[in-house]
């Protein structure tokens, strides 16, 4: 998937890493994260929380985390301890 993105949009810098690992980026180092719902759905609820926490840590002041949720009820069904 990363290779396809690099081929389609070669001017964008891509970084392969695990978003659960807080050392992938340094704090306050980026203005924008874009992820689709699979980035969260393919992780356990504890890891989802870590990913969101880490993105917040890595974002510069007034940065953006952009994601989409087409199947929010599926997320809730799969992670009953979310609420």
N, C-alpha and C positions, 0 to 999 in steps of 0.2 A: 504494500500500500504506500509506503514511504517512497519507494522508487517511482511509482506512478505519479505521485504528487511532484516529485523532483523533475520528472519529464514534462509534466503539464505546466509547471510554474518554476522554471529554473532560476528566476531572479530572487526567489525567497530562500532564506537560510533555514534549513531544517536540522533538527537535533534529535537523534535517536536516544531515548532514555526512558526510565521508569518514573512516572510522575509521583509514585508513592515515596520514592527516595528524595529526601529533602535536599540532597547535595547536587541534584542535576543542574540547578541554576543557583546563582548567588542571589541574596535578598535584594529587592528593589532593582532588578536588572532588566526588566522588560515592560513594555507598555501594553502588550496584548497576548492573550492566549485564546486560541480557537480550538474547540474540541466538539466532536459529535457525541450523541448520547451513548454510543458504544464504549467510549472511554470510561464512562462511569458504570454502565450496565455490566461490563465484563469484570467488575471488581466487587469484592465483598463490601458491605456497608462501612466497615471500619476503614477500608482502603479508600472508599469514596470520600469519606471525611478528610483523610490525609491528603488526597489529591486537591480537594478544594482549599484546604488550609495551606498547602504548599503553594498553590497558584496565588493565593492572597499574599503570601510572604514574598514571592518572587516578583509580583507586579509593582511597578513604580506607583507613586502617588497619582491617583486619578487614572490608573490603568484599567483595562477591561478584560474580563473573562467572558467569552462568548460561547454559549453552548445551546443546544436545542433539545427539547424533550417532546418527542412525538408520542411516546408511550409512557406517560407519567404513571398511569395506573399499573402498568406492567412492572415498573420500578417499585411501586408500593407493594404489589403482590409478592415480588421476589425478595423483598427486604422488609418483612413485617415488623422488625424492630426499629424501623426508621421513624415511626411515630409513636 
